[in-house]
Amino acid sequence: MRRLFMEPIGIFILATICQFYSCAQNVSDSVERMQYASVAGEEYLEGEKIDINLDDKVYFDFDKSTLDADDKNLLEQYLPAIRKAKIVRLEGHCDERGTREYNLALGERRALEVRDFLIIKGVSGKKIRVVSFGEERPIKNASNEKAWAENRRVEISLY
């Protein structure tokens, strides 16, 4: 083994290992130090949110991601304000039932359903941001039908 490190290839291997080790010791988590909004490209979250006198939530039935007539009516009322906004943020949420992965996907489907409706109504898709939180941000922490119904939603925020 001693002979290996005396040869040029052995010295190169040893130097490479030392370099990787020193780099690993000096790595810092630059994402942790930066603000999440700038990392995710969502600088608008630091801007001023537009408040409207409308319910900012669209609710869904259990394990569904389709809009009913009441949801579409609410979104129709939002259209004038949405057209004036620079950014529309749609946050998909679920109740606690189901796996984390399933709920993240379901929350995304719900938000995409709202996005697609808005695009059909003439809103530019470029101004719409979709995010899913799945079950991670409940309105109600109880485990009953009333709480679950309030947690199955898409929240609309205008900036």
DOZA-443427 format. One line per 2 residues: their letters; for each residue x negated, y negated, z of C-alpha. Coordinates in Angstrom, 2 decimals. Each point is the difference from the previous one (the first is absolute). Layout:
residues N
A	X Y Z ~ ...
END
This chain:
residues 159
MR	0.00 0.00 0.00 ~ -2.83 -2.37 0.80
RL	-1.37 0.55 -3.45 ~ 3.34 -1.01 -1.59
FM	-0.14 -3.50 1.46 ~ -3.53 -0.54 -1.22
EP	0.99 0.48 -3.62 ~ 1.51 -2.98 -1.92
IG	3.45 1.58 -0.29 ~ 0.05 0.69 3.74
IF	-0.92 -3.60 0.76 ~ 2.74 -1.20 -2.35
IL	2.60 2.20 1.71 ~ -1.09 -1.15 3.44
AT	0.12 -3.66 -1.05 ~ 3.47 0.44 -1.52
IC	1.34 1.64 3.16 ~ -1.43 -2.80 2.14
QF	1.53 -2.64 -2.27 ~ 3.47 1.57 0.16
YS	-0.27 0.33 3.76 ~ -0.91 -3.65 0.45
CA	2.83 -1.10 -2.30 ~ 2.48 2.04 1.98
QN	-1.13 -1.69 3.19 ~ 0.54 -3.50 -1.46
VS	3.39 0.47 -1.66 ~ 2.72 -2.24 1.35
DS	3.69 0.17 -0.62 ~ 0.42 -3.21 -1.96
VE	3.70 0.71 -0.55 ~ 0.61 -0.05 3.74
RM	-1.50 -3.48 0.29 ~ 2.00 -1.41 -2.89
QY	3.62 -0.96 0.22 ~ 2.29 2.71 -1.30
AS	1.86 -2.43 -2.23 ~ -3.07 -0.89 -2.01
VA	-1.17 3.61 -0.20 ~ 3.35 1.13 -1.36
GE	0.20 -2.97 -2.37 ~ 3.05 -1.30 1.82
EY	-1.09 -3.52 0.84 ~ 3.60 -1.17 -0.27
LE	0.69 1.50 3.42 ~ -1.95 -2.89 1.45
GE	2.28 -2.42 -1.85 ~ 3.32 -1.28 1.12
KI	2.90 2.41 -0.08 ~ 3.19 -1.31 -1.59
DI	3.00 0.37 2.27 ~ 3.44 0.60 -1.48
NL	3.35 0.32 1.70 ~ 0.48 3.54 -1.30
DD	-0.57 3.40 1.56 ~ -3.58 0.95 -0.89
KV	0.61 3.75 0.20 ~ 1.47 2.51 -2.41
YF	1.10 3.17 1.79 ~ -0.01 3.55 -1.34
DF	1.75 3.27 0.76 ~ -1.93 2.91 1.48
DK	-2.60 1.38 -2.42 ~ 1.24 -2.30 -2.80
ST	-1.62 -2.74 -2.02 ~ 2.92 -1.16 -2.13
LD	1.69 -3.37 0.28 ~ 3.72 -0.16 0.65
AD	2.40 -2.79 -1.06 ~ -0.53 -2.00 3.23
DK	-3.78 0.12 -0.43 ~ 0.26 -1.21 -3.58
NL	2.32 -2.80 1.08 ~ -2.51 -1.15 2.64
LE	-2.85 0.08 -2.52 ~ 2.10 -2.01 -2.47
QY	0.36 -2.70 2.67 ~ -3.79 0.00 0.42
LP	-0.73 -0.61 -3.69 ~ -0.07 -3.85 0.03
AI	-2.45 -0.05 2.91 ~ -2.08 2.84 -1.45
RK	-0.38 -1.87 -3.28 ~ -1.39 -3.02 1.91
AK	-2.40 2.07 2.13 ~ -3.59 0.66 -1.08
IV	-0.14 3.44 1.62 ~ 2.69 2.52 0.96
RL	-1.13 2.60 2.53 ~ 2.07 3.17 0.32
EG	-0.76 2.20 3.02 ~ 1.39 3.53 -0.03
HC	0.84 1.63 3.35 ~ 1.43 3.32 1.22
DE	1.31 1.55 3.17 ~ -2.18 2.37 2.03
RG	1.31 3.21 -1.55 ~ -2.26 1.62 -2.58
TR	-3.76 0.18 -0.24 ~ -2.12 -3.11 -0.09
EY	-0.95 0.65 -3.63 ~ 3.59 0.61 -1.07
NL	1.19 -3.16 1.72 ~ -2.73 -2.11 -1.60
AL	1.07 1.30 -3.41 ~ 3.70 -0.54 0.77
GE	-0.64 -3.54 1.23 ~ -1.85 -0.72 -3.22
RR	2.85 1.44 -2.12 ~ 2.45 -2.25 1.84
AL	-2.11 -3.11 -0.57 ~ -0.52 0.95 -3.66
EV	3.76 0.40 -0.42 ~ 0.50 -3.58 1.21
RD	-2.87 -1.19 -2.21 ~ 1.48 1.70 -3.06
FL	3.40 -1.60 0.64 ~ -1.62 -3.44 0.27
II	-1.95 0.52 -3.21 ~ 3.19 1.02 -1.83
KG	1.50 -3.27 1.23 ~ -2.85 -1.99 -1.55
VS	-2.52 -0.37 2.84 ~ -3.59 0.30 -1.17
GK	-1.61 3.21 1.23 ~ -3.28 -1.91 0.42
KI	1.32 -1.85 3.02 ~ 1.33 3.08 1.81
RV	-2.18 1.82 2.54 ~ 1.10 3.40 1.29
VS	-1.27 1.60 3.20 ~ 1.24 2.99 1.97
FG	-0.34 0.36 3.74 ~ 1.97 3.23 0.20
EE	0.99 0.56 3.63 ~ -2.84 -2.12 1.42
RP	1.99 -3.21 0.66 ~ 3.43 0.85 1.37
IK	2.48 -2.68 1.01 ~ 1.45 2.35 2.61
NA	-2.08 2.60 1.84 ~ 2.93 2.16 1.07
SN	0.69 3.44 -1.50 ~ 3.66 -0.29 -0.91
EK	2.06 -0.66 -3.11 ~ 0.44 -3.72 0.66
AW	-3.75 -0.56 0.39 ~ -0.82 2.18 -2.98
AE	2.47 -1.93 -2.19 ~ -1.67 -3.32 0.89
NR	-3.46 1.39 -0.70 ~ 0.86 1.21 -3.54
RV	-0.54 -3.27 -1.81 ~ -1.90 -2.24 -2.38
EI	-0.93 -3.38 1.40 ~ -0.20 -2.93 -2.41
SL	-2.44 -2.84 0.61 ~ -0.45 -2.99 -2.28
Y	-3.14 -2.16 -0.16
END
